[in-house]
Amino acid sequence: MFLPQARPIVQQLGASQIREVANAGIGMTDVLPFWFGEPDQMTPQFIRDAAKQALDAGDTFYTHNYGIPALRQAIASYLSHLHQPISMERVAVTSSGVSALMLVAQTILNPGDRVVAVTPLWPNLTEIPKILGANMVTVPLQFGLSWELDLPLLLNALTPDTKMLMLNSPNNPTGWVMPRDQQEMVLTHCRQYGIWILADDVYERLVYNDSSSVSNDPSALACAPSFLDIASPEDRVISTNSFSKSWLMTGWRLGWIVAPLSVMADLGKLIEFNTSCAPGFIQTAAIAALEQGEPIVQNTLIRYQAARDFLYQSLNDLPGITTPKPKGAMYLFFRFDGATDTLSLCKRLVKEAGLGLAPGSAFGAEGEGYVRWCFASSLDKLELGVQRLQRFMEKG
């Protein structure tokens, strides 16, 4: 008798090593959880109040596949202020940022398609094409004083038979930020060969003022360089984003897509067949986030920059640890000398030190030997975490 089983390609997917480490800490009351990409602050009150008011008003019904018009317009206006004019007709609201990524992949990719990604990279990005039967090719970032991209290496990988390039900048886990000149060369190259660019822009507002990627215009809002700044509406460029990081809304599961008009109708079909629509009361909360939340974004950025600077200095002061300074996002991805199995190492850190970090191997083979620390936390917690790591290393 044959056992019922999932498709072979699904069976071959690796389970999340970050979750595996977190599961090792279940039931332990004194673990400092820096493993997930999540802030230690709850969603601001005015955003929660907007959702409550929408619920009280009976906003419990289906909405349009693309999202309610008021939110789509708010997203379009927000992005037009950050980048260049974007019409609401190119915006689709999704039930989370990761759902946005899956929807884009379902829209574009066929089994056997060649997909290139710059790594180390959040595993959801590299696993989604595999679920659809596409073939992944990775181009590794270079480790040094900062994480950097070997642009000729990437361009050589973008062969004429490549269907899609996947980029996450600012990058999870390294904090690498792709500069404008590299984006322009990549866009020109992809135009030549008809290659789609999927830009995961979830951390675009988390870019730090010592980075050359930040505008010198004092009136400009902090924002990493984006393909939305330079692409035409007809380019094969799709941007995905989320409310999770910049507005402290991880548990709300709401994101969006900006795509060419020519694919929006088909994208709408896939939204219907995946989730139908995002909850209306959550979309109402997102409007409040966009219209009133800029002080939250600015305060978050200031807080994270202080946390990054503290953790960067503290970790580099520990013998056996080397970490580049991230230019964006909310993580330090540091080399742990002698580590050849960071999954086991991070499980030991949970059990023996009460310290929850993410293994570098979770982000692809290029990440082995490194560990990710999410610094979206208070300085007190970060300091305690460094003390625990130091004691762990001294014990050997």
ROSEZA-999943 format. One record per residue (C-alpha): residue number from 0; z, x, y; chain. Coordinates in steps of 0.1 Angstrom, whole numbers. Example, Ala and Ser with C-alpha at 12.3 -4.5 7.8 and 13.67 -1.06 7.14 Angstrom:
! residues 2
[r 0, [78, 123, -45], A]
[r 1, [71, 137, -11], A]
END
This chain:
! residues 396
[r 0, [0, 0, 0], A]
[r 1, [-10, 14, 34], A]
[r 2, [17, 13, 61], A]
[r 3, [6, -3, 94], A]
[r 4, [0, 25, 119], A]
[r 5, [-12, 30, 154], A]
[r 6, [-46, 46, 162], A]
[r 7, [-46, 83, 151], A]
[r 8, [-51, 94, 187], A]
[r 9, [-20, 76, 197], A]
[r 10, [0, 91, 169], A]
[r 11, [-10, 125, 181], A]
[r 12, [4, 120, 216], A]
[r 13, [35, 140, 223], A]
[r 14, [66, 120, 232], A]
[r 15, [81, 128, 266], A]
[r 16, [102, 159, 264], A]
[r 17, [119, 150, 296], A]
[r 18, [131, 117, 280], A]
[r 19, [141, 137, 249], A]
[r 20, [164, 159, 270], A]
[r 21, [178, 129, 288], A]
[r 22, [185, 111, 255], A]
[r 23, [205, 141, 245], A]
[r 24, [229, 133, 274], A]
[r 25, [234, 96, 265], A]
[r 26, [271, 89, 263], A]
[r 27, [281, 120, 282], A]
[r 28, [299, 110, 314], A]
[r 29, [298, 144, 332], A]
[r 30, [261, 153, 331], A]
[r 31, [244, 161, 364], A]
[r 32, [210, 144, 360], A]
[r 33, [183, 165, 377], A]
[r 34, [158, 158, 349], A]
[r 35, [138, 129, 363], A]
[r 36, [118, 128, 395], A]
[r 37, [142, 104, 411], A]
[r 38, [164, 104, 443], A]
[r 39, [201, 100, 440], A]
[r 40, [200, 74, 468], A]
[r 41, [194, 37, 463], A]
[r 42, [166, 18, 480], A]
[r 43, [174, 10, 517], A]
[r 44, [191, -23, 524], A]
[r 45, [163, -37, 546], A]
[r 46, [138, -33, 517], A]
[r 47, [162, -50, 492], A]
[r 48, [169, -78, 517], A]
[r 49, [131, -85, 520], A]
[r 50, [129, -89, 483], A]
[r 51, [160, -112, 482], A]
[r 52, [146, -134, 510], A]
[r 53, [112, -137, 492], A]
[r 54, [130, -147, 460], A]
[r 55, [151, -172, 478], A]
[r 56, [119, -186, 493], A]
[r 57, [106, -192, 458], A]
[r 58, [82, -162, 456], A]
[r 59, [80, -163, 418], A]
[r 60, [44, -171, 412], A]
[r 61, [13, -152, 403], A]
[r 62, [-5, -134, 432], A]
[r 63, [-41, -121, 436], A]
[r 64, [-51, -94, 412], A]
[r 65, [-56, -70, 440], A]
[r 66, [-22, -79, 456], A]
[r 67, [-13, -102, 485], A]
[r 68, [-35, -97, 515], A]
[r 69, [-6, -88, 538], A]
[r 70, [4, -59, 517], A]
[r 71, [-32, -47, 511], A]
[r 72, [-37, -47, 549], A]
[r 73, [-4, -29, 555], A]
[r 74, [-14, -2, 530], A]
[r 75, [-48, 1, 546], A]
[r 76, [-33, 4, 581], A]
[r 77, [-7, 29, 570], A]
[r 78, [-34, 51, 553], A]
[r 79, [-58, 47, 582], A]
[r 80, [-30, 62, 605], A]
[r 81, [-25, 91, 581], A]
[r 82, [-61, 98, 572], A]
[r 83, [-93, 81, 584], A]
[r 84, [-101, 44, 586], A]
[r 85, [-97, 27, 552], A]
[r 86, [-105, -10, 548], A]
[r 87, [-82, -33, 528], A]
[r 88, [-112, -42, 506], A]
[r 89, [-109, -8, 491], A]
[r 90, [-71, -12, 483], A]
[r 91, [-57, -26, 451], A]
[r 92, [-19, -31, 445], A]
[r 93, [-7, -21, 410], A]
[r 94, [24, -25, 389], A]
[r 95, [36, 11, 394], A]
[r 96, [18, 44, 402], A]
[r 97, [14, 53, 366], A]
[r 98, [-3, 19, 360], A]
[r 99, [-27, 29, 388], A]
[r 100, [-36, 61, 370], A]
[r 101, [-42, 42, 337], A]
[r 102, [-64, 16, 355], A]
[r 103, [-85, 43, 371], A]
[r 104, [-90, 61, 338], A]
[r 105, [-99, 28, 321], A]
[r 106, [-124, 22, 349], A]
[r 107, [-142, 55, 347], A]
[r 108, [-137, 72, 313], A]
[r 109, [-155, 68, 280], A]
[r 110, [-145, 84, 247], A]
[r 111, [-157, 120, 245], A]
[r 112, [-158, 124, 283], A]
[r 113, [-148, 158, 297], A]
[r 114, [-118, 157, 320], A]
[r 115, [-105, 187, 339], A]
[r 116, [-69, 189, 352], A]
[r 117, [-50, 215, 372], A]
[r 118, [-18, 224, 354], A]
[r 119, [12, 226, 349], A]
[r 120, [12, 188, 354], A]
[r 121, [32, 157, 349], A]
[r 122, [23, 148, 313], A]
[r 123, [14, 112, 320], A]
[r 124, [-17, 124, 339], A]
[r 125, [-30, 146, 310], A]
[r 126, [-21, 121, 282], A]
[r 127, [-38, 90, 297], A]
[r 128, [-73, 104, 292], A]
[r 129, [-64, 113, 256], A]
[r 130, [-53, 77, 250], A]
[r 131, [-88, 67, 259], A]
[r 132, [-105, 93, 237], A]
[r 133, [-115, 117, 265], A]
[r 134, [-113, 155, 261], A]
[r 135, [-89, 174, 284], A]
[r 136, [-96, 209, 298], A]
[r 137, [-69, 225, 319], A]
[r 138, [-70, 251, 347], A]
[r 139, [-36, 268, 352], A]
[r 140, [-20, 275, 385], A]
[r 141, [-10, 312, 391], A]
[r 142, [27, 321, 393], A]
[r 143, [38, 343, 422], A]
[r 144, [57, 341, 455], A]
[r 145, [42, 306, 455], A]
[r 146, [22, 287, 430], A]
[r 147, [-15, 291, 438], A]
[r 148, [-49, 279, 425], A]
[r 149, [-76, 303, 414], A]
[r 150, [-104, 283, 430], A]
[r 151, [-134, 301, 413], A]
[r 152, [-117, 294, 380], A]
[r 153, [-115, 257, 388], A]
[r 154, [-151, 255, 401], A]
[r 155, [-163, 273, 369], A]
[r 156, [-145, 247, 348], A]
[r 157, [-162, 218, 367], A]
[r 158, [-194, 220, 347], A]
[r 159, [-222, 194, 351], A]
[r 160, [-210, 176, 320], A]
[r 161, [-176, 170, 335], A]
[r 162, [-168, 133, 342], A]
[r 163, [-135, 136, 362], A]
[r 164, [-112, 161, 379], A]
[r 165, [-76, 151, 381], A]
[r 166, [-55, 167, 409], A]
[r 167, [-19, 161, 418], A]
[r 168, [-11, 177, 452], A]
[r 169, [17, 181, 462], A]
[r 170, [22, 189, 425], A]
[r 171, [47, 178, 400], A]
[r 172, [63, 201, 388], A]
[r 173, [54, 232, 409], A]
[r 174, [53, 220, 444], A]
[r 175, [18, 235, 449], A]
[r 176, [-1, 220, 478], A]
[r 177, [-39, 222, 478], A]
[r 178, [-51, 234, 512], A]
[r 179, [-79, 217, 531], A]
[r 180, [-105, 244, 527], A]
[r 181, [-101, 243, 489], A]
[r 182, [-104, 205, 490], A]
[r 183, [-136, 207, 510], A]
[r 184, [-152, 232, 485], A]
[r 185, [-141, 211, 455], A]
[r 186, [-155, 179, 471], A]
[r 187, [-188, 196, 478], A]
[r 188, [-190, 209, 442], A]
[r 189, [-181, 175, 427], A]
[r 190, [-207, 157, 449], A]
[r 191, [-233, 181, 436], A]
[r 192, [-226, 172, 399], A]
[r 193, [-215, 136, 403], A]
[r 194, [-179, 144, 392], A]
[r 195, [-152, 119, 399], A]
[r 196, [-121, 131, 417], A]
[r 197, [-88, 113, 408], A]
[r 198, [-62, 124, 434], A]
[r 199, [-26, 115, 426], A]
[r 200, [-12, 114, 461], A]
[r 201, [23, 102, 453], A]
[r 202, [40, 131, 470], A]
[r 203, [17, 134, 500], A]
[r 204, [45, 126, 525], A]
[r 205, [68, 152, 510], A]
[r 206, [54, 184, 525], A]
[r 207, [76, 209, 543], A]
[r 208, [73, 223, 578], A]
[r 209, [71, 259, 567], A]
[r 210, [38, 251, 548], A]
[r 211, [5, 258, 564], A]
[r 212, [-5, 224, 551], A]
[r 213, [15, 206, 577], A]
[r 214, [-3, 197, 609], A]
[r 215, [5, 215, 641], A]
[r 216, [2, 183, 661], A]
[r 217, [38, 173, 669], A]
[r 218, [28, 136, 671], A]
[r 219, [13, 137, 636], A]
[r 220, [33, 124, 606], A]
[r 221, [40, 150, 579], A]
[r 222, [14, 146, 553], A]
[r 223, [-3, 169, 528], A]
[r 224, [-40, 175, 530], A]
[r 225, [-58, 146, 512], A]
[r 226, [-93, 139, 499], A]
[r 227, [-89, 107, 519], A]
[r 228, [-92, 128, 550], A]
[r 229, [-126, 142, 542], A]
[r 230, [-143, 119, 517], A]
[r 231, [-168, 92, 527], A]
[r 232, [-162, 56, 514], A]
[r 233, [-191, 61, 489], A]
[r 234, [-178, 93, 474], A]
[r 235, [-166, 94, 438], A]
[r 236, [-130, 98, 450], A]
[r 237, [-101, 76, 440], A]
[r 238, [-66, 80, 453], A]
[r 239, [-35, 66, 436], A]
[r 240, [-1, 64, 452], A]
[r 241, [33, 48, 447], A]
[r 242, [63, 34, 467], A]
[r 243, [86, 53, 444], A]
[r 244, [92, 86, 461], A]
[r 245, [88, 84, 498], A]
[r 246, [106, 50, 502], A]
[r 247, [133, 56, 474], A]
[r 248, [118, 27, 453], A]
[r 249, [115, 43, 418], A]
[r 250, [128, 12, 399], A]
[r 251, [106, -13, 418], A]
[r 252, [74, -1, 399], A]
[r 253, [48, -7, 426], A]
[r 254, [18, 15, 435], A]
[r 255, [-17, 13, 448], A]
[r 256, [-53, 25, 444], A]
[r 257, [-79, 33, 470], A]
[r 258, [-114, 33, 455], A]
[r 259, [-151, 30, 465], A]
[r 260, [-161, -7, 470], A]
[r 261, [-187, -3, 442], A]
[r 262, [-159, -2, 415], A]
[r 263, [-134, -27, 430], A]
[r 264, [-148, -57, 411], A]
[r 265, [-145, -40, 378], A]
[r 266, [-111, -26, 387], A]
[r 267, [-100, -62, 394], A]
[r 268, [-110, -72, 359], A]
[r 269, [-89, -44, 344], A]
[r 270, [-59, -53, 365], A]
[r 271, [-62, -89, 351], A]
[r 272, [-63, -76, 316], A]
[r 273, [-34, -52, 320], A]
[r 274, [-8, -69, 342], A]
[r 275, [-26, -97, 361], A]
[r 276, [-8, -89, 393], A]
[r 277, [23, -72, 407], A]
[r 278, [53, -95, 414], A]
[r 279, [51, -112, 448], A]
[r 280, [86, -106, 459], A]
[r 281, [83, -69, 453], A]
[r 282, [51, -68, 473], A]
[r 283, [70, -84, 502], A]
[r 284, [96, -57, 500], A]
[r 285, [68, -31, 501], A]
[r 286, [55, -46, 533], A]
[r 287, [90, -41, 548], A]
[r 288, [89, -5, 536], A]
[r 289, [56, 2, 552], A]
[r 290, [63, -16, 585], A]
[r 291, [100, -4, 590], A]
[r 292, [104, 25, 567], A]
[r 293, [91, 55, 586], A]
[r 294, [126, 66, 596], A]
[r 295, [135, 66, 559], A]
[r 296, [105, 88, 551], A]
[r 297, [115, 112, 579], A]
[r 298, [151, 114, 569], A]
[r 299, [142, 119, 533], A]
[r 300, [119, 148, 542], A]
[r 301, [147, 164, 563], A]
[r 302, [172, 160, 535], A]
[r 303, [149, 173, 508], A]
[r 304, [139, 203, 528], A]
[r 305, [175, 213, 532], A]
[r 306, [181, 207, 495], A]
[r 307, [150, 228, 486], A]
[r 308, [160, 257, 508], A]
[r 309, [196, 257, 494], A]
[r 310, [184, 255, 457], A]
[r 311, [156, 281, 462], A]
[r 312, [180, 307, 476], A]
[r 313, [208, 299, 451], A]
[r 314, [185, 301, 420], A]
[r 315, [168, 333, 432], A]
[r 316, [203, 349, 436], A]
[r 317, [209, 344, 398], A]
[r 318, [198, 373, 376], A]
[r 319, [171, 363, 352], A]
[r 320, [157, 335, 373], A]
[r 321, [126, 337, 395], A]
[r 322, [114, 307, 415], A]
[r 323, [86, 304, 440], A]
[r 324, [93, 283, 471], A]
[r 325, [76, 249, 467], A]
[r 326, [54, 237, 496], A]
[r 327, [58, 201, 487], A]
[r 328, [71, 174, 463], A]
[r 329, [108, 175, 452], A]
[r 330, [110, 201, 424], A]
[r 331, [116, 238, 418], A]
[r 332, [97, 251, 388], A]
[r 333, [114, 284, 380], A]
[r 334, [109, 311, 354], A]
[r 335, [139, 315, 331], A]
[r 336, [136, 350, 317], A]
[r 337, [135, 352, 279], A]
[r 338, [131, 315, 274], A]
[r 339, [105, 308, 247], A]
[r 340, [116, 273, 238], A]
[r 341, [126, 255, 270], A]
[r 342, [131, 221, 252], A]
[r 343, [159, 236, 231], A]
[r 344, [172, 255, 261], A]
[r 345, [174, 223, 282], A]
[r 346, [191, 204, 253], A]
[r 347, [217, 232, 252], A]
[r 348, [222, 230, 290], A]
[r 349, [230, 193, 286], A]
[r 350, [255, 198, 257], A]
[r 351, [271, 230, 268], A]
[r 352, [269, 229, 306], A]
[r 353, [266, 193, 315], A]
[r 354, [234, 201, 334], A]
[r 355, [203, 180, 330], A]
[r 356, [170, 198, 337], A]
[r 357, [134, 192, 325], A]
[r 358, [118, 217, 301], A]
[r 359, [87, 234, 313], A]
[r 360, [69, 227, 280], A]
[r 361, [69, 190, 290], A]
[r 362, [42, 199, 315], A]
[r 363, [18, 215, 292], A]
[r 364, [15, 248, 274], A]
[r 365, [13, 266, 307], A]
[r 366, [48, 254, 316], A]
[r 367, [66, 270, 287], A]
[r 368, [91, 296, 299], A]
[r 369, [98, 276, 330], A]
[r 370, [123, 249, 339], A]
[r 371, [120, 220, 364], A]
[r 372, [149, 211, 387], A]
[r 373, [146, 179, 408], A]
[r 374, [163, 186, 441], A]
[r 375, [162, 150, 455], A]
[r 376, [200, 151, 456], A]
[r 377, [230, 160, 477], A]
[r 378, [239, 196, 484], A]
[r 379, [273, 191, 468], A]
[r 380, [257, 181, 435], A]
[r 381, [231, 209, 437], A]
[r 382, [259, 234, 443], A]
[r 383, [278, 222, 413], A]
[r 384, [247, 223, 392], A]
[r 385, [241, 260, 402], A]
[r 386, [277, 268, 393], A]
[r 387, [272, 252, 359], A]
[r 388, [240, 271, 353], A]
[r 389, [256, 304, 363], A]
[r 390, [285, 299, 339], A]
[r 391, [260, 290, 311], A]
[r 392, [240, 321, 317], A]
[r 393, [271, 344, 319], A]
[r 394, [282, 331, 284], A]
[r 395, [248, 341, 270], A]
END
